[in-house]
């Protein structure tokens, strides 16, 4: 136990050191909220992808594969589809557009792109983002509490408290630059853990045939992609529950911020390739862990801990401590990204209007908000819950509220700020109502939320006059820069 605790302390010291080192470079508004648009392709790819998957990849995904077998493939399809949309279709366009509009946050981009001079769309965006990011952070703190209890023998309450303190300190100090660098380190740890653990576990078994026979004996439907769904409706529900993840990604502002922070728009393509390769290997490893874990541990009280159970079985104290650090890395990487995006939203929508000539004051207030938001998520974490369920709900809200706005803003000139406000409100509320009334058991909440949000966006925009002259002029400037970037790349 002493060895594992030493590893825990050393890891915490490393990421705190990154936060301290980043302090000087994160003193300006753009430096604190967007790392000064200076991230290279490796940081952009790995840190962005690790922040969007986090503890879900190491805890929830193995739990899904453990419980549902091959039907977890729909989750992989949804993840891959969403990643391709963000990196291939939206990535470079968004990077060019946000620089064209001189937007440091997604909220600021929404305001400027839709011609919102009064900041209404910014306020609604900031409030929705803050609420959903607190929910997302809560799921990560739940995972952190489970981790630190199993690996390090520390009480759940104390574990969540440690997570809060670490997240608050290095996000407070280094802003998005610290988040980016720690996410790179943490993404590398996640990758190694998800590549090595299933290989070691597989080598301890009697081979692939024996694993398959054992799984089939436990559950004859384990290898069915529809897991025994008896009707067309059940099959559609199952497929949508995984594939629907693709609809979340265009609105996941923490992932979009990672793309915005890449130094050169031409590097977005390479970052996307790195991110997708990283994710494919990691998700394959996570799925293998769940399926092999079903053989090794036929009865698990909490399937979301199968990765940790496997690490405890096959690795010594030092290596198991490193595996625990990998999970902790994944969790903290996301929490920090969620928090910094939330504070940036408040900064651009409210604080910049109150202190238009004082970046220093804005950054100071945003740092205070880091602590406030972390404390809110900390309090909710004691309500407990399944990581997968909480994460999917919050991400669905982001996808429904902001996904249609992001896509429409980059590919056309039909929207205005009134339509954007309608999309954010209607998409967000549809997800909340759908989820809380239990309708998600029949259709994943992101689908009705995204559809309602998109309809509200275009209907209200058209009913209120569409894009005015100023919006059109801004859009044309962006289109000109986009064409120039494409010509340069060719």
Residue pairs with C-beta under 8 A, 6 or more apart in sequence:
1 152
1 153
1 317
3 317
3 318
3 321
4 151
4 152
4 317
4 318
4 320
4 321
4 324
5 152
5 321
6 321
7 318
7 321
7 322
7 324
7 325
8 148
8 152
8 321
8 324
8 325
8 328
11 325
11 328
11 329
12 162
12 166
14 185
15 166
15 170
15 182
15 185
15 332
16 166
16 169
16 170
18 170
18 174
18 178
18 181
18 182
18 185
19 169
19 170
19 171
19 172
19 173
19 174
19 178
19 182
20 170
20 173
20 174
21 174
21 178
22 173
22 174
22 175
22 177
22 178
22 181
23 173
23 174
25 31
25 36
25 174
25 177
26 32
26 35
26 173
26 174
26 175
26 176
26 177
26 178
26 363
27 360
27 363
28 36
28 359
28 363
29 104
29 347
29 352
29 359
29 362
29 363
30 36
30 37
30 104
31 175
31 177
32 175
32 176
32 177
32 363
32 366
33 104
33 105
33 175
33 176
33 340
33 343
33 344
33 347
33 348
33 366
34 104
34 105
34 176
34 257
34 260
34 261
34 344
35 175
35 176
35 177
35 179
35 180
35 261
36 177
37 99
37 260
37 261
37 262
37 263
38 177
38 261
38 263
39 47
39 180
39 258
39 261
39 262
39 263
40 262
40 263
40 267
41 262
41 267
41 270
41 271
41 274
42 184
42 271
42 274
43 180
43 181
43 183
43 184
44 258
44 259
44 261
44 262
44 267
44 268
44 271
44 275
45 270
45 271
45 272
45 273
45 274
45 275
45 278
46 183
46 184
46 187
46 188
46 191
46 274
46 275
46 278
47 179
47 180
47 181
47 183
47 184
47 187
47 258
47 333
48 183
48 255
48 258
48 259
48 271
48 275
49 83
49 187
49 255
49 275
49 276
49 278
49 279
50 183
50 186
50 187
50 190
50 278
50 330
50 333
50 334
51 179
51 183
51 254
51 255
51 258
51 333
51 334
51 336
51 337
52 249
52 252
52 254
52 255
52 258
52 334
52 337
53 79
53 279
53 282
53 330
53 334
54 140
54 330
54 331
54 333
54 334
55 139
55 140
55 143
55 144
55 147
55 327
55 330
55 331
55 334
55 387
56 139
56 143
56 387
56 388
56 391
57 190
57 194
57 282
57 283
57 286
57 330
58 190
58 193
58 194
58 286
58 307
58 326
58 327
58 330
59 143
59 146
59 147
59 304
59 305
59 307
59 327
59 387
60 143
60 304
60 386
60 387
60 388
60 391
61 72
61 75
61 283
61 286
61 287
61 290
62 286
62 287
62 289
62 290
62 293
62 303
62 304
62 306
62 307
63 290
63 302
63 303
63 304
63 305
63 306
63 387
63 388
64 72
64 75
64 290
64 388
65 72
65 286
65 287
65 288
65 289
65 290
65 291
65 294
66 290
66 291
66 293
66 294
66 300
66 303
66 306
67 290
67 303
68 227
69 215
69 219
69 221
69 222
69 223
69 224
69 227
69 291
69 294
70 222
70 223
70 224
70 225
70 227
71 224
71 225
71 226
71 227
71 238
71 242
72 242
72 287
72 290
73 225
73 242
74 225
74 238
74 239
74 241
74 242
74 243
75 241
75 242
75 245
76 242
76 283
76 287
77 242
77 243
77 246
78 242
78 243
78 244
78 245
78 246
79 245
79 246
79 279
79 283
80 276
80 279
80 280
81 243
81 245
81 246
82 245
82 246
82 247
82 248
82 249
82 250
83 249
83 272
83 275
83 276
83 279
84 276
85 246
85 249
85 250
86 249
86 250
86 252
86 255
86 256
86 259
86 272
87 259
87 268
87 269
87 271
87 272
87 273
87 275
87 276
88 272
90 250
90 256
90 259
90 406
90 407
90 410
91 259
91 268
91 269
91 271
91 272
92 265
92 266
92 268
92 269
92 485
93 410
93 411
93 482
94 256
94 259
94 260
94 406
94 410
95 259
95 260
95 262
95 265
95 268
96 265
96 478
96 481
96 482
96 485
97 103
97 109
97 113
97 409
97 410
97 478
97 482
98 104
98 106
98 109
98 260
99 265
99 481
100 474
100 477
100 478
100 481
101 108
101 109
101 112
101 113
101 474
101 478
102 112
103 109
103 111
103 112
103 113
103 260
103 348
104 344
104 348
105 257
105 341
105 344
105 345
105 347
105 348
106 125
106 129
106 253
106 256
106 257
106 260
106 341
106 344
106 345
106 402
106 406
107 122
107 125
107 126
107 129
107 253
107 344
107 345
107 348
107 349
108 122
108 348
108 349
108 352
109 409
110 116
110 121
110 122
110 125
110 402
110 405
110 409
110 420
111 119
111 121
111 122
111 125
111 348
111 349
111 417
112 474
113 409
113 471
113 474
113 475
114 121
114 405
114 409
114 415
114 416
114 417
114 419
114 420
114 471
115 416
115 417
115 467
115 468
115 470
115 471
115 474
116 122
116 417
116 420
119 349
119 350
119 353
120 417
120 421
121 417
121 420
121 421
121 424
122 345
122 348
122 349
122 350
123 349
123 350
124 421
124 424
124 425
125 345
125 349
125 401
125 402
125 424
126 342
126 345
126 346
126 348
126 349
126 350
128 397
128 401
128 402
128 424
128 428
129 253
129 341
129 342
129 345
129 398
130 342
130 345
130 346
130 373
131 397
132 394
132 397
132 398
132 401
132 428
133 254
133 338
133 339
133 341
133 342
133 373
133 394
134 338
134 342
134 373
134 376
134 377
134 380
135 380
135 390
135 393
135 394
135 397
136 334
136 338
136 390
136 391
136 394
136 395
137 334
137 335
137 338
137 339
137 373
137 374
137 377
138 377
138 380
138 381
138 383
138 385
138 390
139 385
139 387
139 390
139 391
139 394
140 163
140 331
140 332
140 334
140 335
140 338
140 377
140 387
141 160
141 163
141 164
141 331
141 335
141 377
141 378
141 380
141 381
142 160
142 381
142 384
142 385
142 387
142 390
143 304
143 327
143 331
143 387
144 159
144 160
144 162
144 163
144 328
144 331
144 332
145 156
145 157
145 159
145 160
145 163
145 381
146 156
146 302
146 304
146 305
146 308
147 159
147 308
147 324
147 327
147 328
147 331
148 154
148 156
148 158
148 159
148 162
148 163
148 324
148 328
149 155
149 156
149 159
150 305
150 308
150 309
150 312
150 324
151 308
151 311
151 312
151 320
151 321
151 323
151 324
151 327
152 159
152 321
152 324
154 162
157 382
160 378
160 381
160 382
161 378
163 328
163 331
163 332
163 335
164 374
164 375
164 377
164 378
166 332
167 332
167 335
167 336
167 339
167 374
168 370
168 371
168 374
170 178
170 182
170 336
171 178
171 179
171 336
171 339
171 340
171 370
171 374
172 367
172 370
172 371
174 181
175 340
175 363
176 257
176 261
176 340
176 344
178 336
179 333
179 336
179 337
179 340
180 258
180 261
182 329
182 332
182 333
182 336
183 333
183 336
183 337
185 329
186 326
186 329
186 330
186 332
186 333
187 278
187 329
187 333
189 322
189 325
189 326
189 329
189 330
190 282
190 326
190 329
190 330
191 278
191 281
191 282
192 326
193 285
193 307
193 322
193 323
193 326
193 327
194 281
194 282
194 285
194 286
194 289
195 281
195 282
195 285
197 285
197 289
197 307
197 310
197 311
197 314
197 323
198 285
198 288
198 289
198 292
200 314
200 315
201 289
201 292
201 293
201 296
201 310
201 313
201 314
202 211
202 288
202 292
204 314
205 211
205 292
205 295
205 296
211 291
211 292
211 295
212 223
214 295
215 222
215 223
215 291
215 294
215 295
216 222
216 223
218 294
218 298
221 227
221 228
222 294
226 234
226 235
226 238
226 239
227 238
229 235
229 237
229 238
233 442
236 443
237 441
237 442
237 443
237 444
240 443
240 444
240 447
241 444
244 396
244 444
244 446
244 447
245 392
245 395
245 446
247 396
247 399
247 400
247 403
247 446
247 447
247 450
248 395
248 396
248 398
248 399
248 403
248 446
249 255
249 399
249 403
250 399
250 402
250 403
250 404
250 406
250 407
251 398
251 399
251 400
251 401
251 402
251 403
251 404
251 405
251 406
252 395
252 398
252 399
253 341
253 345
253 398
253 402
254 334
254 337
254 338
254 341
256 406
257 337
257 340
257 341
257 344
258 337
259 268
259 271
262 268
262 271
265 485
266 485
266 488
266 489
286 307
289 306
289 307
289 310
290 303
290 306
292 310
293 300
293 303
293 306
293 307
293 309
293 310
294 306
296 309
296 310
296 313
297 306
297 309
297 310
300 306
300 309
304 386
304 387
304 388
307 323
307 327
308 323
308 324
308 327
311 319
311 320
311 323
311 324
312 320
315 323
335 374
335 377
339 370
339 373
339 374
340 370
342 369
342 373
343 366
343 367
343 369
343 370
343 373
344 366
346 366
346 369
347 362
347 363
347 365
347 366
351 361
351 362
351 365
351 366
352 362
355 361
355 362
392 444
392 446
393 431
393 435
393 445
395 446
396 431
396 435
396 444
396 445
396 446
396 449
397 427
397 428
397 431
397 432
397 449
399 446
399 449
399 450
400 427
400 428
400 430
400 431
400 445
400 446
400 449
400 450
400 452
400 453
401 423
401 424
401 425
401 427
401 428
401 431
401 449
401 453
402 423
402 424
402 427
403 427
403 450
403 453
404 423
404 427
404 450
404 453
404 454
404 457
405 415
405 420
405 423
405 424
405 457
408 414
408 415
408 454
408 457
408 458
409 415
413 467
413 471
413 472
413 475
414 458
414 461
414 462
414 466
414 467
415 457
415 458
415 461
415 466
415 467
416 461
416 464
416 465
416 466
416 467
416 468
416 471
418 460
418 461
418 464
419 456
419 457
419 458
419 459
419 460
419 461
419 462
419 464
420 457
420 461
421 460
422 456
422 457
422 459
422 460
423 453
423 454
423 456
423 457
423 460
424 453
425 456
426 452
426 453
426 455
426 456
427 449
427 450
427 452
427 453
427 454
427 456
428 449
428 453
430 445
430 448
430 449
430 452
430 453
431 445
431 446
431 448
431 449
434 440
434 443
434 445
434 448
434 449
435 445
439 445
439 448
461 467
467 475
